[in-house]
Amino acid sequence: MRRFAFKLEKVLELRRYHEREWELKLAEVTGRVLEVEHEISAWADRRHGAGRRHIAIGRVDMSELHSREDFLLMVDDRVRNLQSRLVALHAERDRVRERYLEFSRRRKALSRLKERRGDDYYRESLRDEHRTLDEIAGSMASRRVLESEDDDV
């Protein structure tokens, strides 16, 4: 039995390539989202650590108090910037995910078509094989009948 040859195999390969390309882009954007989320978490931990420092009773060093306040403002500003960047990255990831899903749907449609045509091909090949075997069996039976008639004469 011959192997099934899908005529659109090159198109399917091209679609697989494009799907993989968008999958890698999605992974890259997701990695950047995770980096920003991790950085926000790290800055939040630093802020929490700086906010827990207590002022000692007695003489207060105002420069240290101002430095701490400046640090907290800087951390808050950095976190705000990171959060706005995170919103933009989420939007970018959604756009890339949509493109990935589009290319994935295209590839899956062609893969299903290949699978259906392959199943049809092999089903038809089995029918042909059974037909051929039936013809061989029928011709053998008719030969036996003819031979037995020739022997009888």
Disulfide bonds with the S-S distance in Angstrom:
none
